[in-house]
Amino acid sequence: MTSGDFVAPSGDGTRAVRAGLPEPVKYEPTLPGPVFAAHFHLPGDPTGPYAYGRDENPTWTLLERAIGELEAPGQDGVETLAFPSGMAAISAVLFSQLRAGDVVVLPDDGYQVLPLVREQLTAYGIEVRTAPTAGDAQLEVLDGAKLLWIETPSNPGLDVCDIRRLVTAAHAQGTLVAVDNTLATPLGQRPLELGADFSVASGTKMLTGHGDVLLGYVSARDGALMVPVKRWRKIVGAIPGPMEAWLAHRSLATLQLRADRQTSSALIVAEALRERPEVSGLRYPGLPDDPSHKIATQQMRRFGCVVSFTLSTRARADRFLDALRLVDDATSFGGVRSTAERRGRWGGDAVPEGFVRLSVGAEDPEDLVADLLRALDESAE
Ligand SMILES: *Cc1c(COP(=O)(O)O)cnc(C)c1O
């Protein structure tokens, strides 16, 4: 690490295990522990990085640096801000960039809280237009928009849109572009390299991967765009706890291991489910015949751990979930322990009653496939 001609690592695994680490200091830990501080010693004029805990914290600094190194490797000037949840990060971008009279384009098949966000934006006099993710349909309603919000792959439908194509059209008319990168993680796709202005994500899912932390972040290449986002974090006070930030940073070291394992198992699981007649509407961007596959292979490096499909009825899906032993019936996704849920139970997504979103964990894929197929058998009429 001290050689003058040291070349930054290009491998995802190397980058993940080293991301954001400080320079080695004798007798100091590799990754310093969480700094619990509401205020810092500050004699004299209030300058310097650490003054008050709502504005800055050394544990966030290391995590933010780490995420920036993964979102935009080798790029200088990328700025990242950590938030206490994905929604805090999403709201920070939308509510700090948009003013009354502005137009924003959202996906109509995105994360289930977006309709609530839409209501709030509309209440503030912001015009919200929506269109599906598939087929780059958001292009058709882009005219005059201040901001385009993309979610790809979409949750839970797993449609994929062409980020570069949407960015080109948006930038040609001065529209900013933000991409929700939650499902892919920065090891799956790097929106900033595809031209997006913001990469925003929930770190609650695969990024941290253990189902024990809520976290979010915003990354951007243009520091000027981050000024209002940072100001928003300060005035709303939406800040992550040092413990959560540290746990997230610690989890990044295994991101490549988890992402590789969970992605390859998701493909195995999807291939097994495809053989079953009672499974319909199977979606996984990594399946060569999936409608998302072509664009996904152009812009993604890993296809993620979420597989979705539909069983005939709500009752069948409930029986199936109940019969699973290695897959917890729980919401969220991306964790090392597999989870699945009947998405329709929330009422927010436009999905059939028997629609199941399955998040493939780090178990042995043969065990998972056996459990899934057995549960399908046991839940038959
Ligand atoms: C979970 C999720 C969010 C929200 O993240 P939280 O950390 O739960 O606030 C946003 N976008 C997508 C795609 C998600 O899956």
The ligand as an SDF file (V2000), in Angstrom:
LIG
                    3D

 15 15  0  0  0  0  0  0  0  0999 V2000
  -36.3040   -1.7870    0.1770 C   0  0  0  0  0  0  0  0  0  0  0  0
  -36.2240   -0.8670   -0.9740 C   0  0  0  0  0  0  0  0  0  0  0  0
  -36.2310    0.5190   -0.7980 C   0  0  0  0  0  0  0  0  0  0  0  0
  -36.3810    1.1520    0.5670 C   0  0  0  0  0  0  0  0  0  0  0  0
  -35.3180    0.8770    1.4040 O   0  0  0  0  0  0  0  0  0  0  0  0
  -35.4300    0.9030    3.0120 P   0  0  0  0  0  0  0  0  0  0  0  0
  -34.0460    0.6680    3.4440 O   0  0  0  0  0  0  0  0  0  0  0  0
  -36.3950   -0.1770    3.3870 O   0  0  0  0  0  0  0  0  0  0  0  0
  -35.9660    2.2440    3.3820 O   0  0  0  0  0  0  0  0  0  0  0  0
  -36.1040    1.3150   -1.9070 C   0  0  0  0  0  0  0  0  0  0  0  0
  -36.0040    0.8020   -3.1470 N   0  0  0  0  0  0  0  0  0  0  0  0
  -36.0200   -0.5190   -3.3630 C   0  0  0  0  0  0  0  0  0  0  0  0
  -35.9020   -1.0360   -4.7490 C   0  0  0  0  0  0  0  0  0  0  0  0
  -36.1350   -1.3930   -2.2920 C   0  0  0  0  0  0  0  0  0  0  0  0
  -36.1570   -2.7040   -2.5170 O   0  0  0  0  0  0  0  0  0  0  0  0
  1  2  1  0
  2  3  1  0
  2 14  2  0
  3  4  1  0
  3 10  2  0
  4  5  1  0
  5  6  1  0
  6  7  2  0
  6  8  1  0
  6  9  1  0
 10 11  1  0
 11 12  2  0
 12 13  1  0
 12 14  1  0
 14 15  1  0
M  END
$$$$
